[in-house]
Amino acid sequence: MDGKRLEDLSASRNEIDRVKVKEINLKALYSTVRKRLWIVVLITMAVTVLAGVYNSRPETPMYASSARMIIAASSEMMGTVKVLFREPIVLNKVIEELELNRSVSQLRSQIRVDSVEGSLVTVVSVVDSDPKLAAEIANVGVEAFRQVAAATLGVTNIQLLTKAEENPFSINVKSNTMVFVGFMAGLILSIGLIFLLDSLDDSMKSEREIEELLGLTMLGQVTKMKRKDYARKSKKQKSIVARGETIGS
């Protein structure tokens, strides 16, 4: 029983020591950040302001237009048919007919092809800075796609359900996400800089460091005194001594 009690006491002491070390480390971290808190405030504000300025920059308005068609193809063939729409064999026809001054890869990035809830209905969406041109690309693209699909895959049952129309409403949406990202980046960067500066500082920062280095226990400490305060206090003491001598004589 005594041996078990000793083991329990030892385990309890070890747990207490771990808790104390953790508390000391947290206090040290807090003290380090608090000492250079102005760095956190300055860098975080600067990065946040820069992110806000970047986020508020004027953007080119973008417009979206969609055409809907039905493709009578098997489920195995449907994936290939949808991929075909964004291939150069189709997009080159669109570029030639509309006389677009852009490459196939640029035009491909403007086009999206999606099925409606796994059905045979397919939506072709086009985004462009010109709402009229966005609708023209979608409509001409559907016609070019029908021709190519019939010639290469033998899929002729493609019917246009809804033509794309000019959409006068911009799809640009301003978001404060960039500002939040800038705030978090500034906060992390500033805290990291504080710990970097602290790791490069070799001076003694606390009584505990002195005790650990010397292996001694401190009994007291002398506060820092400015030279002006020391001179004023010394002058005052001299004045008191002079007055005492005068009274004594």
Secondary structure, DSSP 4 states (H G I P E B T S, - for coil): -HHHHHHHHHHHHHHHHHHHHHHHHHHHHHHHHHHTHHHHHHHHHHHHHHHHHHHTS-----EEEEEEEEE---HHHHHHHHHHTTSHHHHHHHHHHHT-SS-HHHHHTTEEEEESTTSSEEEEEEEESSHHHHHHHHHHHHHHHHHHHHHHT----EEEEE------SB-----SHHHHHHHHHHHHHHHHHHHHHHHH--S--SHHHHHHHHT------PPP--HHHHHHHHHHHHHHHHHHHHHH-
